[in-house]
Amino acid sequence: MDLKLLYGKNADTTKAQARIESIKQTFKENEGVEPDYVFSSSGRAEILGNHTDHNHGLVLVASISCDVIAAVKKTSDNIVKICSQGYPPVVVDISNLSVIPEEKGTSNALARGVANAIIERGFKIKGFTAYTTSNIFKGAGVSSSAAFEVLVSEIFNVLYLNGKLSPVDRAVISQYAENVYFGKPCGLLDQSGISIGSLVKLDFNVPTKPVIKQLEAPDGYTLVITNTGGDHATLTEHYAAIRTEMEQIAEFFGKKVLRDVPREDFNKLMPTLKRKFSGRAILRALHFYNENDRVELAEKALETKNTKLFLEQVNLSGLSSLVLLQNCMVPGDTIQPVVLGIELSRAFIKDGAVRVHGGGFAGSILAFVSNGEVSAYETYMKELFGSENVFTANVRSVGTTLIK
């Protein structure tokens, strides 16, 4: 495979090839044999569609040029062994596919859950040994757990299923593992973006069967992701409140999610909604409708090569997350690193766009920056937030895949 499909047309493929050869050598040194296969599974960037997937909305998501690489050999037993640099080995006997409470929140749970989901579809699988290395950014919200899940799905797919799983199949299987075995009630955005590859529009009207449309990222721009700081561990209630408030309004109309409530009905009953619900809940519902419209506009902009219009939608998404969705700061927080990072970026970037990245409240921001400005912007953000917290990436052309 042409490594530029994974890392971008201007990528240093010599460096990428060296990573591949290094993990193959690690496998051989530890196992005494050569690996049979090498796989790659990427991180992802949410471009548009902030907190819309759980209410069956529209999103733009991209797989990006950081990844976990795995050197793999098929085995004849039922043991899955995955040795990741810097972490204890994952060893799972897939003859036992029960949910193990003690495994919740671990990579063992993810591997076991993926295996179970595949077997429940009627396939027969056995084990494998893998050694992995990752340069997926830490703390930047680019979904390393989803990269791991989809990687395991594709390894089984190639080794035992003759490639019968589609990218959406792999995403659904991986989401199941994270929901049921790992214990995290995530949507399908992360797994879909990583499994499918490139920049895609996803329509989650039927969540397990998203309508997928591949798009082409604008030329001449680089993604810069900055981890502005903050701990996500204490923020679950804030994330949950966004979904809860949107669904409370949907329930008022006799529906489960806002996607099933026509905007005309929502607007028509606004006086009643104002009397019944908090202003924040109404604003978050407005964000949902507006964000779906922005995804549609951004899609058309990319198709017509109207980069200015596309960047406008990204900027407007960021503003909506701040004002309507209200997920750019924790209530009562005076540090406000996400808001600070966004506003300083707005002042600095002359040609580009910036918005909160992912769940929000703490963590990372995403900027599209013209290639002529990238170096200066990257230096500026490193001065503000630390060199270890600023990462550049390109949209990659393919999803989780067999390299060789």
C-alpha positions in Angstrom: 0.0 0.0 0.0 1.1 3.5 -0.8 1.9 5.0 2.6 0.9 8.5 1.4 -2.7 7.2 1.5 -2.3 6.8 5.2 -0.1 9.8 6.1 -0.8 12.4 3.4 0.8 13.3 0.0 3.6 15.3 1.7 4.3 12.7 4.4 7.8 11.4 5.2 7.2 7.9 4.1 10.7 6.9 5.0 9.9 7.6 8.6 6.6 5.8 8.3 8.3 2.7 6.8 10.8 2.8 9.7 8.0 2.5 12.2 6.6 -0.5 10.3 9.9 -2.2 10.2 10.6 -1.5 13.9 7.3 -3.1 15.1 7.9 -6.1 12.8 11.4 -6.5 14.4 9.9 -6.2 17.9 7.5 -9.0 17.0 10.3 -11.2 15.7 12.5 -10.6 18.7 9.8 -11.5 21.1 8.0 -14.3 19.3 10.9 -15.9 17.3 9.1 -15.7 14.0 8.2 -13.1 11.4 4.7 -11.6 11.6 2.4 -12.4 8.7 0.6 -9.1 8.4 0.8 -5.4 9.3 -2.3 -3.3 10.0 -3.0 0.4 10.5 -5.9 2.0 12.5 -6.1 5.8 12.7 -7.2 8.5 15.1 -10.2 10.7 14.1 -11.2 14.3 14.1 -14.7 15.6 14.5 -15.1 18.4 11.9 -18.8 19.3 12.3 -21.7 17.9 14.1 -20.9 18.6 17.8 -23.2 16.5 20.0 -25.7 15.6 17.3 -25.0 11.9 16.7 -26.8 10.8 19.9 -30.0 12.5 18.7 -29.6 10.9 15.2 -28.2 13.9 13.5 -25.6 14.7 10.8 -21.8 14.9 11.3 -18.6 15.4 9.3 -15.8 13.3 10.6 -12.3 12.5 9.3 -9.7 9.8 9.9 -6.4 11.5 10.4 -2.7 10.8 9.9 -1.8 9.4 13.3 -2.3 5.7 13.9 -1.7 2.5 15.8 0.3 0.0 13.7 0.1 -3.7 14.5 2.3 -6.6 13.4 0.2 -9.7 13.5 0.4 -13.5 13.2 -2.5 -15.9 13.1 -2.6 -18.7 15.7 -4.4 -21.9 15.9 -5.7 -21.5 19.5 -8.3 -19.2 21.0 -5.9 -16.8 22.6 -5.7 -13.2 21.5 -2.5 -11.6 22.7 -1.8 -7.9 22.0 1.4 -6.4 23.2 1.4 -2.6 23.0 4.5 -0.6 23.7 4.4 1.0 27.1 1.4 -1.1 28.3 0.8 -4.5 29.9 -0.1 -7.2 27.4 -3.7 -7.8 26.6 -4.4 -11.6 26.8 -7.9 -12.8 26.2 -9.2 -16.4 25.8 -12.1 -16.0 23.4 -13.5 -19.4 24.3 -15.0 -17.3 27.2 -17.0 -14.5 25.7 -19.0 -13.5 28.8 -19.0 -9.9 30.0 -16.5 -9.9 32.9 -17.3 -7.0 35.3 -13.6 -6.8 36.5 -12.6 -6.1 32.9 -14.8 -3.1 32.5 -12.8 -0.1 31.3 -9.9 -2.2 29.9 -8.5 -3.2 26.5 -9.2 -6.8 27.4 -12.9 -6.0 27.5 -12.7 -4.4 24.1 -11.0 -7.4 22.5 -13.4 -9.8 24.1 -16.4 -7.7 23.1 -15.3 -7.5 19.5 -14.8 -11.3 19.3 -18.2 -11.9 20.8 -19.9 -9.5 18.3 -18.3 -11.3 15.4 -19.1 -14.7 16.6 -22.7 -13.7 17.3 -22.9 -12.8 13.6 -22.3 -16.5 12.8 -18.6 -16.3 12.0 -15.9 -18.7 13.3 -12.7 -17.2 14.6 -9.6 -18.1 16.5 -6.7 -16.2 18.1 -3.8 -14.1 17.0 -0.7 -12.5 18.3 -0.1 -8.8 17.7 2.6 -6.2 18.6 1.5 -2.6 18.3 3.0 0.9 18.3 1.0 4.1 18.4 1.6 7.8 17.7 -2.1 8.7 18.3 -2.0 11.9 20.2 -2.6 11.6 24.0 -5.2 13.8 25.6 -6.4 15.3 22.3 -9.7 13.4 22.1 -8.9 11.6 18.8 -10.3 8.3 20.0 -7.4 5.9 20.7 -9.9 3.4 22.2 -12.0 3.4 19.0 -8.8 2.9 16.9 -8.0 -0.1 19.0 -11.5 -1.6 18.7 -11.7 -1.2 14.9 -8.1 -2.5 14.6 -9.1 -5.8 16.4 -12.2 -6.0 14.2 -10.2 -5.7 11.0 -7.6 -8.2 12.2 -10.3 -10.8 12.7 -11.9 -9.7 9.4 -8.7 -10.4 7.4 -7.5 -13.5 9.3 -10.8 -15.4 9.4 -13.6 -13.7 7.5 -12.0 -13.1 4.1 -12.9 -9.4 4.4 -16.6 -10.0 4.7 -17.1 -7.2 7.2 -17.9 -3.8 5.7 -16.5 -0.6 7.3 -19.9 0.0 8.9 -20.0 -3.6 10.2 -16.6 -3.0 11.9 -17.8 0.3 13.4 -21.0 -1.3 14.8 -19.1 -4.3 16.2 -16.6 -1.9 17.8 -19.3 0.3 19.3 -21.0 -2.8 20.8 -17.7 -3.8 22.4 -17.3 -0.4 24.0 -21.0 -0.1 25.1 -21.5 -3.6 26.5 -18.1 -4.9 27.5 -16.0 -1.7 28.2 -19.0 0.0 29.8 -19.0 3.4 27.9 -22.3 4.4 26.2 -20.7 6.1 23.2 -22.3 6.8 19.9 -21.1 5.5 16.5 -19.2 8.6 15.3 -15.7 7.7 16.5 -15.8 4.1 15.2 -17.3 5.1 11.9 -14.8 7.8 11.2 -11.9 5.5 11.9 -13.3 2.5 10.0 -14.5 4.3 6.9 -11.6 6.7 6.4 -11.2 10.0 4.6 -13.6 12.9 5.4 -17.1 11.7 5.4 -20.6 12.9 6.0 -22.6 10.5 8.3 -26.3 10.6 8.6 -27.3 8.8 11.8 -31.1 8.8 11.2 -30.8 5.0 11.6 -27.8 4.9 14.0 -26.7 1.3 13.2 -26.9 2.0 9.4 -25.5 5.5 8.9 -25.8 6.9 5.4 -22.2 7.6 4.3 -20.9 10.1 1.8 -17.2 10.5 1.2 -16.0 14.0 0.6 -12.7 15.6 -0.2 -10.9 17.8 2.4 -9.9 21.3 1.2 -6.5 21.6 -0.3 -3.9 23.8 1.3 -5.0 23.4 4.9 -3.6 21.4 7.9 -5.4 20.3 11.0 -3.9 21.5 14.3 -5.3 19.9 17.4 -4.5 21.5 20.8 -5.1 19.9 24.1 -5.9 22.9 26.3 -5.9 20.9 29.5 -8.6 19.8 32.0 -9.7 16.4 33.3 -12.6 14.6 31.6 -13.0 12.2 34.5 -15.3 14.5 36.5 -17.3 15.7 33.5 -19.7 12.8 32.8 -22.7 14.6 34.3 -22.2 17.6 32.0 -21.9 15.4 28.9 -25.0 13.4 29.9 -27.0 16.6 30.5 -26.7 17.7 26.8 -28.2 14.4 25.6 -30.8 14.4 28.4 -32.0 17.9 27.7 -32.3 17.4 24.0 -34.3 14.2 24.5 -36.5 15.8 27.1 -37.7 18.3 24.5 -38.1 15.5 21.9 -40.2 13.6 24.5 -42.5 16.6 24.8 -43.3 16.1 21.1 -43.8 12.3 21.6 -40.5 11.4 20.1 -37.3 9.8 21.5 -34.8 12.1 19.6 -34.8 15.6 18.1 -34.2 14.2 14.6 -37.8 13.0 14.6 -39.2 16.4 15.6 -39.7 18.7 12.6 -38.1 22.1 13.1 -41.4 23.8 12.1 -43.1 22.1 15.1 -40.3 23.1 17.4 -40.5 26.7 16.3 -44.3 26.8 16.4 -44.5 25.7 20.0 -41.7 27.9 21.3 -43.9 29.9 23.8 -45.0 26.6 25.3 -41.4 25.3 25.4 -40.2 28.4 27.1 -42.7 28.0 29.9 -41.9 24.3 30.3 -38.1 24.0 29.8 -35.0 25.8 30.8 -33.5 28.3 28.4 -30.4 26.1 28.2 -32.4 23.1 27.0 -34.0 25.1 24.3 -30.7 26.6 23.2 -29.2 23.1 23.0 -32.1 22.0 20.8 -31.5 25.0 18.6 -27.9 24.0 18.3 -28.9 20.6 17.1 -31.1 21.9 14.3 -28.6 24.6 13.3 -25.7 22.2 13.4 -27.4 19.8 11.0 -28.0 22.7 8.6 -24.3 23.6 8.8 -23.3 20.0 7.9 -25.4 20.2 4.8 -23.9 23.6 3.8 -20.4 22.3 4.5 -21.1 19.3 2.3 -22.1 21.5 -0.6 -19.2 23.8 0.0 -16.7 20.9 -0.3 -18.4 19.5 -3.4 -18.2 22.9 -5.1 -14.6 23.6 -3.8 -16.0 26.7 -1.9 -13.4 26.6 0.9 -14.5 29.9 2.3 -18.0 28.7 2.9 -16.8 25.5 4.4 -14.5 27.3 6.9 -17.4 29.6 7.8 -19.5 26.6 8.8 -16.6 25.3 11.0 -16.3 28.7 12.7 -20.1 29.0 13.2 -20.1 25.5 14.7 -17.5 26.7 17.2 -19.6 29.7 18.1 -22.7 27.7 18.4 -21.0 25.2 20.8 -20.0 28.2 22.9 -23.3 30.1 23.0 -26.0 27.5 22.4 -24.6 24.1 23.3 -22.6 25.6 26.1 -19.9 22.9 26.2 -16.8 25.0 26.0 -16.5 25.5 29.8 -17.5 23.8 33.0 -20.2 25.9 34.8 -18.4 28.1 37.4 -14.9 27.5 36.0 -12.8 30.6 35.8 -9.8 29.1 34.0 -11.8 28.4 30.8 -8.9 26.9 28.7 -11.1 25.8 25.8 -12.6 29.3 25.4 -9.3 31.0 25.8 -7.7 28.7 23.2 -10.5 29.3 20.7 -10.5 33.0 21.1 -6.8 33.4 20.9 -6.8 31.2 17.8 -9.5 33.3 16.2 -7.3 36.4 16.7 -4.2 34.7 15.3 -5.5 32.7 12.3 -6.0 34.8 9.2 -7.0 32.0 6.9 -8.8 29.1 8.6 -11.3 28.1 11.2 -11.3 26.9 14.8 -13.8 25.2 17.1 -14.1 22.9 20.2 -13.1 19.3 19.4 -15.3 16.5 20.6 -17.2 16.4 23.9 -15.9 19.8 25.2 -16.0 21.3 28.7 -12.3 20.6 28.9 -9.7 19.2 26.5 -9.0 20.0 22.9 -9.8 22.4 20.1 -9.5 21.9 16.4 -8.2 24.4 13.8 -8.0 24.3 10.1 -5.0 26.4 9.3 -3.7 27.5 5.8 -0.4 25.8 5.2 1.4 29.2 5.1 0.3 29.9 8.7 0.7 26.4 10.2 4.3 26.8 11.5 3.6 30.2 13.2 0.3 29.0 14.7 1.8 25.8 15.9 4.6 27.7 17.6 2.1 30.2 19.2 -0.1 27.4 20.6 2.9 25.5 22.0 4.0 28.7 23.8 0.5 28.9 25.3 -0.3 25.2 26.1 3.0 23.4 26.0 4.8 21.7 23.1 3.5 18.2 24.2 -0.1 19.4 23.7 -0.1 20.6 20.1 -0.4 18.2 17.2 -0.7 18.6 13.4 -2.4 16.1 11.1 -3.7 15.5 7.6 -6.9 13.8 6.6 -6.0 10.3 5.5 -7.6 8.6 2.5 -8.4 5.2 3.9 -9.8 3.8 7.1 -8.5 0.9 9.2 -6.6 -1.3 6.8 -4.2 -4.1 6.1 -0.9 -2.5 5.0 0.9 -5.6 3.9 
